[in-house]
Amino acid sequence: MQPSGIITLTTDFGLSDSYVGIMKGVILGIARNVTIVDITHQIAPQDIHQAAYIVQTFGAFFPPGTIHVVVVDPGVGSKRRRIILTTPNAVYVAPDNGVLTYVWREAISQWGTEHCAVYDLTEPRYWLPYVSSTFHGRDVFAPVAAHLALGVPPAQFGERRAEIVEAALEQPSRGRHGELVGRIIHIDHFGNCITNITLKHLQEAGIGERMTAQLIGQRIEGLYRTYADVAIGALVALIGSSDHLEIAVRNGSAAQTLGAGIGDIVRVFPASHQAA
């Protein structure tokens, strides 16, 4: 797989400091002709679970050979590993702390372990000359991404490994009344509450459009296709663009309306049951 010439950046750095700009400067100083795409720099600080969700939402929409740099790194400077993950479609550069959990699982499911590879980042000739203990985004991940974009093979950066560190990302379970029990894993800019329940989970549980979702004691009847299918200000449950169940408010914020936050439990009942 040839590099596409595109590098994406996903971090928890925010935009009020110079960190993101510095990373771009390092990349362009090595690979001047690459295109850098900002995915987001608004991941909640040190929130590996939120980062893992975000990272698995965008890779399929970039050309093959795109390099995705993910820096949400509460263990920076510690003994946690730094890795490259290659799939038949993309290359990921990140700390080995769970931020690639969903990407890894989907890649293994889609292509199998024989077509995905993990390499340690242990070859310092591809880093900056001085590596601080607090900014590996600048000193390690950015220069590695730039060298990858120039065509350096991933195997040159370190030894191959069999697997990555996976975060303890909770999967939906079945409740005592036959309902699916999940959690909110992300709240987007609009206040939509995105859960860890996917369309596939609903289908496997035999739950269709005549379902009832329950969040913070509030019942949301039915599964709709669009936000506009309900009245302005009404709560709505639907499958969002990432194939996850969302609880939203048309033209409003479900998070504010319900006082909901990441980690809150969502229960989804089939048509034959009533929410408790």
N, C-alpha and C positions, 0 to 999 in steps of 0.2 A: 504494500500500500504506500503510494507516494504522498508526501505532505501536500496539503491543499493550499498552504500559504496563509491559513487562517488560524489565529490563536484566540481563544475566548478566556475571559477572566471572571471568576466567581469568588467573592471574598466576603468577609464580615468587617471590612475596613471602614465602611462608611465613605462619605465624600467630603468631609470637612477637613481632612488631613491630606498630606502629600503622598501617602503610601501607594495608592493606585497609580498615580502619575509616575512615581519612581519606578515601579515595576515595568510600566510601559517604556520608560526611558532605557532600562536595562535590555529589554527585548529588542528595541529598535537599534540599540547600539551594536547588537550582534547580528540581527537579521533585519536589515533596514527596510526591506520591501514587503514584509508581512502585513496582513490586515488584522488589527486587534479589535475584537468585539467584546464590549462589556455586557455580561449577562445580568449580574446584579452585584452590588457591593453593600447591600442592605440586609444580608443574613444577620439575624440576631447574634450578638457577640458570643463566640464559643459554642453556638448551637449546632452540634454535629447532626442531630436528627433533622432539623429544618434544612440544613445544607444537603443532606442525602436526598431528601425529597426534591429539592430544586434541581439538583444535578441530573436526576433521571428524567427531567421533563423536556430537555432541549436538544440532546445529542443527535437524535434522529433527524433533526431539521437542518443540519449542517452538511456540507459536502464530505464525502469520505476523505479521510486523512486530516481532518481538522484536529487540532490539539487543544484540549480543554484543561485549563489550569484552575485548580480549586484550592483556595487557601482559607480554610477555617481550622485553626490550628492551636487549640488551647494547650497542647503539649509541646509547643515550639521550644527548641533548645534541650529537650529531654532525650531519652533513648528511643523514643518512638521512631519508627522507620519512615523513610520517604520513598515513594514508589512511582513507577510508570505502569499503567495498565493499558494494554493494547487489545483492541477488538478488531474484527474485520471492517469496522466502520470508522473507528476513532481512536485517539490516543488521549489518555488522562494522566495528568501530573498532579500529585497531591500528597499530603501526609497520610500515612497508613493508620488512620484513626477511626475509620468507619464512614467517612464522608462519601466513599464510593460504594457503599453497601448495595443500594438498589441497582446501580449501574452494573456492578459485578454479577448480581443475581440474575438480572435480565439477560446479560451477555451469555452467561453460562447456560441459561434456559434456551436461548435462541440459537447459539452457535456451538455450545459444548466447550469443555475445557481445552480440547486440542486446538481450538482456534482463538483462544484468548491467552494472553501471557502477562505475567507480572514480573517487573524487574526492580531491584533495589537501586536507589540513587546513592552510590558509594564512590563514584569516580570524581574526585575534586577538580580535575582539569576542566570540567564543564560547569563549574560554579564560579562565582566571583572570587577574586584572590583572597579577600577577607570575608569570613562568614561570621556574622553576629549571632548571638544566642537568642535574639528576639525577633528577627526579621528574615526568616528563610524564604518568604515570598520574593523578596528582592535578591537575596544572595544565592539561593539554590533553585527554586522553582522557576523563576523568570528566565535565568540563563539556560537552564535545561530545556525549557520550552522553545527558546530561540534556536538552540542547536538542533533540536528535533526538526524544527521547521526548515533548517538548512539541509536536512537529509541524513544526519547522524543516526545510525540504527539504534533502536532502544537497547539492544544487548551490549552496546558500548558503555552504558551508564552504570552497570552493575550486574550482579548475578541474578539469574532467573529464580523465581520462587513459585511455590505451588498454589498459594492462596493469599488473600488479603485479610486484614483484621475487619471483622464485620461488627457493626454496632448492634446493640440489643434493641432492634426496632420491632416493637410489638406488632403482631399480626392480629387481624380480627378473629374473634372466637364466637362460639355459639353459646347463647344464654339458656337459662333453664326453661324459658318459654318458646324456644325455637328461634329467637331473634339473633341477629348478628350484633356483636358488641365490638365497637371500634373506638377510635379516639381522633380528636382533631390534631393534625400534624402540621398544619400551616394555616395562617390567616393572611390573605393577600391584601394588596393596597386598598381594595374596595370593601374590606371587612367580610369577605366570603370565608366561611369556615370549611376548610378542605380536610377530609377525613382520610384515614388509611384503608377505607373500604372502597374497593374498585368495582367496576361493572362486572368483572369476572367473578368477584366474590358474591355479588348479588345473584348472578345467574346460577352459580354453583349451589347456592342456598335456596334456589327456587323462589326468589323474591322478585316480583315484577312491579309494574306501575302502580298497583293498588297497595302500596306499602305505607307504613307509618314510621316516620323517624321521630326520635325523642332526644332532645338536647336541653339540658338545664331545666328539666321539668316541662318543657314546651313540646307539644305535639305538632308535627308537620305532616299533613296528609298528602299522600300521592308522590309519585316520581314524575317530574315534568321534563320537557325537552329544552326550554329556554326560560330566561328570567321573565320575559314578556308574557308568559303563559298565566301569570297571576297578576292581581291588582297591585298598583303602586303601593309600596309600604308593607306588602304581605310577605310572609316567610315562604320560601320555596326550597324543595330538595330536587337536585338535578345532578346529572353526570357532567362534570366539567371537561375542559379541553385536555386534561391529563388523564382522563378515564377514571377519576376519583369522584366519589360522592361528595357533593358540596351542600352546605346549608347556607342559603343566601337570603337577602331581603331585596326585593326589586327596588332599585333606585335608592338603596340605603345600605346600612352596615349590619349584618347579622351579628357580628361580634359585639358591637355596641348595643344593639337591641336586646340581646340575650345575656350580655355580660359574660360571653364565652371566651375561652382562651385555649392556647395550645395545651394538649393533655386532657381536656375535658372529654368525658365519655359520651359517645353517640350510640343509641340503640336503634336498630332497624327491624321492625316487625313485619312479617308477611301478612297478606290480606286476611288470612284465616284467624289471626290473633289480634288482640287489642293491647295497645301500649299500657304498661302499668301506671 
